[in-house]
Amino acid sequence: MADNRDQTETRQEAEVSVLDQALWARFSEDRDLREFARVWLALQIRQLGTPERATLVLETAQGMIPVANWPKDSRPTRVLADAIEDALDKGRDVVAEGRTLVKVLTVDGEIMGAAAFEFAKPPKDPGHAFRVLNWGIGWLNAAVRRDLSLSDKLGREKQAAVLDVLGAALDASDVRAASIAAATQLARRLGCNQVAIGFLSRRRIRLAAVSDVSDFRMDSLYSEKLAQAMAEATDQEGTVLFPRREGMDYAVTTLHAELSRMKATGDLLTVPLFLRDRVIGAMHLEKPPGETFEDLDLMIAEATAVSIAPLLDEKRRADRSALAIGGAALWRQVVRLLGPGYIGRKLVLLALIGIVTFFSLARGDYRVPAEAEVQGLVVRSLVSPFDGNISEQFVRAGDVIREGEPLARLDERDLQIELLRWRTDLSRYEGEYDRALGERNAASARIAKAEIEQARSKATLVQRQIARSALIAPFDAIVIEGDLSQSVGRAVRRGEELFQIAPLDSYRVSMEVEEAQLDDIVVGQTGTLVLSSLPDRGFEVEVTRITPRLEPKDGRNVAMVEGRLKESSDQIRPGMRGVAKVNVEERLLIRVWAQPIIDWFRLALWRWTP
């Protein structure tokens, strides 16, 4: 019985020794950091005894995450997770509840992870456990350093490759040459059999360049299949590798498989070209038969696609014609107007549509404006009937007079004396005539009779002059001109104008129409007159006469157009000025407002046209 027990223990020790040897063999291999971490955790568990649970967390590109757990495929308990979080926050080793040990991994002063072990009961010698962990953490530290160094090396190689491709493309003058240079440089760098670059146009891929080929046929069957395979990647907006590798995101590779069957190649890789958040094309890489893309090749290809897409897009835009640039800009604005966002532009467009619609339909009266003056229809001049002096004056300019009212009176005393003299002479001539008749002197009688007639005529003339010494209004009127209040006693000559009067109920309107608008005026048109003194009321006017005579005024030529007031008012007086507008016809409002500009432009165009 004892022999059987000894044999069993010996066999178990042998199995443990074999397991340890296997773990150490895997530990010494140059493996991935995560695989190394799993082996390291298994060795630590072997040396610490048999913890219930263990977890190793490391800093990765996704953050601080568990990379190894024990038992396998288990998850850390709440106690273990809290202990790890506490240790990482404090930046030092932690013992939680006496049975949970956490060892912090520090590389160059930066916390890179932690190893946590949970025991069923507190270990008898925690110091021994930490000494074992201190020994083991050195191996993990070295592995992390090696992984960081390898990552830096790969990053430098990737950057160098991307810079070489960008440099080749920058030296080219146009997008085609840049695409060929970039494809050729990338093919040489990654050892590819062929690299092709294409751009999306109307939802189809159009090949722009093939490595080491300056002139290729776009209509060949292989070119069509190649473009379709590239479109397969752009439609999925993701990298497509054929044959697909385990662990990669799923992607449809049907067209890549057809392309591979058509031409014997190694791995096929298509990387979309992204410009911000949209795909503008794709880059296709083919390995020689039997060769595959390494992880570094994939990194370089994707980094090159990200870096070169803006450069090629800029060169492609620079190569467009002015018409294409204008069309693209117009289409971009249309997309912005019809797509989401850009509320301000949409409001401006709606406002413009409303304005255009309004001016396309809205009509109004086209009227010709003109400076206007009210004048009397009949202007009567009252003049001095004889040479004399002003004796009295009763009115002045602006006064309203009624028929028969005196306006002024001339001094008639000299006329009275002259009348008395002629009457005296008449009496004397009559006596002489009677005496000649008594003496039967026929000759003297005829002379006396002639003198009587003369004296009687003179007296009658003087009487009439005396009767006309008072200037009487011939009708109801308003005094337009004449103010003798400062001229009483002044001598006037026969025929000298003293007053101008106009009737109260008959007026005409004199309108100053600009030369450019004279053709729009015809006799019989009507309009409205608004006077400066009566701005709240309009008076209807009818055009009666167009004077062909032009007069300069304020740097422009005007024609005098006469009209008559079809209605009158007691408030209207001759000499009042205002603005008259003659109705011409109904037109579109935009034409009414823009007509002066159109006329000016036509004249300027005629002036400068040879």
Secondary structure as the mmCIF struct_conf table of DSSP 4:
data_model
#
loop_
_struct_conf.conf_type_id
_struct_conf.id
_struct_conf.beg_label_comp_id
_struct_conf.beg_label_asym_id
_struct_conf.beg_label_seq_id
_struct_conf.end_label_comp_id
_struct_conf.end_label_asym_id
_struct_conf.end_label_seq_id
HELX_RH_AL_P HELX_RH_AL_P1 ALA A 2 SER A 28
BEND BEND1 GLU A 29 GLU A 29
HELX_RH_AL_P HELX_RH_AL_P2 LEU A 33 LEU A 48
BEND BEND2 GLU A 52 GLU A 52
STRN STRN1 ARG A 53 THR A 60
TURN_TY1_P TURN_TY1_P1 ALA A 61 GLN A 62
STRN STRN2 GLY A 63 TRP A 70
BEND BEND3 PRO A 71 PRO A 71
TURN_TY1_P TURN_TY1_P2 LYS A 72 ASP A 73
HELX_RH_AL_P HELX_RH_AL_P3 ARG A 78 LYS A 90
TURN_TY1_P TURN_TY1_P3 GLY A 91 GLY A 91
BEND BEND4 ARG A 92 ARG A 92
STRN STRN3 VAL A 94 ALA A 96
TURN_TY1_P TURN_TY1_P4 GLU A 97 ARG A 99
STRN STRN4 THR A 100 VAL A 107
TURN_TY1_P TURN_TY1_P5 ASP A 108 GLY A 109
STRN STRN5 GLU A 110 GLU A 118
BEND BEND5 ALA A 120 LYS A 121
BEND BEND6 LYS A 124 LYS A 124
HELX_RH_AL_P HELX_RH_AL_P4 PRO A 126 LEU A 170
TURN_TY1_P TURN_TY1_P6 ASP A 171 ASP A 171
BEND BEND7 SER A 173 ASP A 174
HELX_RH_AL_P HELX_RH_AL_P5 VAL A 175 LEU A 190
TURN_TY1_P TURN_TY1_P7 GLY A 191 GLY A 191
BEND BEND8 ASN A 193 ASN A 193
STRN STRN6 GLN A 194 SER A 201
TURN_TY1_P TURN_TY1_P8 ARG A 202 ARG A 203
STRN STRN7 ARG A 204 VAL A 210
TURN_TY1_P TURN_TY1_P9 SER A 211 ASP A 212
STRN STRN8 VAL A 213 VAL A 213
BEND BEND9 SER A 214 ASP A 215
BEND BEND10 MET A 218 SER A 220
HELX_RH_AL_P HELX_RH_AL_P6 LEU A 221 GLN A 236
TURN_TY1_P TURN_TY1_P10 GLU A 237 GLU A 237
BEND BEND11 GLY A 238 GLY A 238
STRN STRN9 VAL A 240 PHE A 242
BEND BEND12 PRO A 243 PRO A 243
HELX_LH_PP_P HELX_LH_PP_P1 ARG A 244 ARG A 245
TURN_TY1_P TURN_TY1_P11 GLU A 246 GLY A 247
BEND BEND13 MET A 248 MET A 248
HELX_LH_PP_P HELX_LH_PP_P2 ASP A 249 TYR A 250
HELX_RH_AL_P HELX_RH_AL_P7 THR A 254 MET A 262
BEND BEND14 LYS A 263 LYS A 263
BEND BEND15 GLY A 266 GLY A 266
STRN STRN10 LEU A 268 LEU A 275
TURN_TY1_P TURN_TY1_P12 ARG A 276 ASP A 277
STRN STRN11 ARG A 278 GLU A 286
HELX_LH_PP_P HELX_LH_PP_P3 LYS A 287 PRO A 288
TURN_TY1_P TURN_TY1_P13 PRO A 289 GLY A 290
HELX_RH_AL_P HELX_RH_AL_P8 ASP A 295 ALA A 318
TURN_TY1_P TURN_TY1_P14 ASP A 319 ASP A 319
BEND BEND16 ARG A 320 ARG A 320
HELX_RH_AL_P HELX_RH_AL_P9 ALA A 322 LEU A 338
BEND BEND17 GLY A 339 PRO A 340
HELX_RH_AL_P HELX_RH_AL_P10 ILE A 343 LEU A 361
STRN STRN12 ARG A 363 GLY A 376
BEND BEND18 LEU A 377 VAL A 378
STRN STRN13 ARG A 380 VAL A 383
BEND BEND19 PRO A 385 ASP A 387
STRN STRN14 GLY A 388 GLN A 393
STRN STRN15 ARG A 396 ARG A 396
TURN_TY1_P TURN_TY1_P15 ALA A 397 GLY A 398
STRN STRN16 VAL A 400 ILE A 401
TURN_TY1_P TURN_TY1_P16 GLU A 403 GLY A 404
STRN STRN17 PRO A 406 LEU A 410
HELX_RH_AL_P HELX_RH_AL_P11 ARG A 413 GLY A 438
TURN_TY1_P TURN_TY1_P17 GLU A 439 ARG A 440
HELX_RH_AL_P HELX_RH_AL_P12 ALA A 442 ALA A 467
TURN_TY1_P TURN_TY1_P18 ARG A 468 SER A 469
STRN STRN18 ALA A 470 ILE A 472
BEND BEND20 PRO A 474 ASP A 476
STRN STRN19 ALA A 477 GLU A 481
STRN STRN20 ASP A 483 ASP A 483
TURN_TY1_P TURN_TY1_P19 SER A 485 GLN A 486
TURN_TY1_P TURN_TY1_P20 VAL A 488 GLY A 489
STRN STRN21 ALA A 491 VAL A 492
TURN_TY1_P TURN_TY1_P21 ARG A 494 GLY A 495
STRN STRN22 GLU A 497 PRO A 503
BEND BEND21 LEU A 504 ASP A 505
STRN STRN23 TYR A 507 GLU A 514
HELX_RH_3T_P HELX_RH_3T_P1 GLU A 515 ASP A 520
TURN_TY1_P TURN_TY1_P22 VAL A 523 GLY A 524
STRN STRN24 THR A 526 LEU A 531
TURN_TY1_P TURN_TY1_P23 SER A 532 SER A 533
STRN STRN25 LEU A 534 LYS A 553
TURN_TY1_P TURN_TY1_P24 ASP A 554 GLY A 555
STRN STRN26 ARG A 556 LEU A 565
BEND BEND22 LYS A 566 GLU A 567
TURN_TY1_P TURN_TY1_P25 ASP A 570 GLN A 571
TURN_TY1_P TURN_TY1_P26 PRO A 574 GLY A 575
STRN STRN27 ARG A 577 LEU A 588
HELX_RH_AL_P HELX_RH_AL_P13 LEU A 589 TRP A 608
#
